[in-house]
Amino acid sequence: MSKSILHVVTNVSRYKDVDEPTGLWLGELTHAYDEFEKQGYIQDIVSPNGGKTPIEPKSLGALVADKSVKAREDDQAFMTLLANTHKPSDINWQDYDVIYYTGGHGVMWDFLDNPELQEITKNIYEKGGIVSSVCHGYCGLLNVRLSNGKRLIDGKKLTGFAWSEEILAGVAKKIPYNAEELAKEYGADYEKALIPFAPHVVQDGNLITGQNPFSAKKTALEIIEALEKT
């Protein structure tokens, strides 16, 4: 039976305090989507409110919009999916083997405290499915609590966009919190690559996380390897 992936994307289109555009970092979705598609996996896309996910303009820039991004940007059927994402109440968590949280700075606002997505994530994790994220996507994992009351990330190795990368990207003063510090405060064993923006993936059981936009494909390949073992 084919495996099923639930991608999570943001609905937030602007930084809250500086009124600049943000949204989904498109490559963090497309690089994974491409790899899962090669495997014939079923893929759905959900967002906290359903409907349209805005795309971070910087993710379409010449230096980062590679063949994968450009092909999906020109794919009308795919862009229609992004304009009509599922809302959490549409989702039956039992249908999915993996939940994959994408990034882009918008997620820092709408991933952190969404009880419906947290419940879906908890249930997938506790049934032995894979919980995964890339870049800022780990903001969606920070407040997930398991049935025993503990945070999912407590005592777990993980990675995500580093504070040093926020500084280098010039956005440290625009964002609402330091996700790396929160992860550590909530008990995670946070890891990062020695070199900022280098691809880096961490696996701890059925928790698989990638550090930055350049880690999405590698994260997807780790997920595929884990799925093929089950």
Secondary structure, DSSP 8 states (H G I E B T S, - for coil): ---EEEEE-----B-TTT--B--B-HHHHHHHHHHHHHTT-EEEEE-SS-B---B-GGGGSTTT--HHHHHHHT-HHHHHHHHSBB-GGG--GGG-SEEEE--STTHHHHTTT-HHHHHHHHHHHHTT-EEEEEGGGGGGTTT-B-TTSSBTTTT-EE----HHHHHHTT-TTTSSS-HHHHHHHTT-EE---SSTT---EEEETTEEEE-SGGGHHHHHHHHHHHHHH-
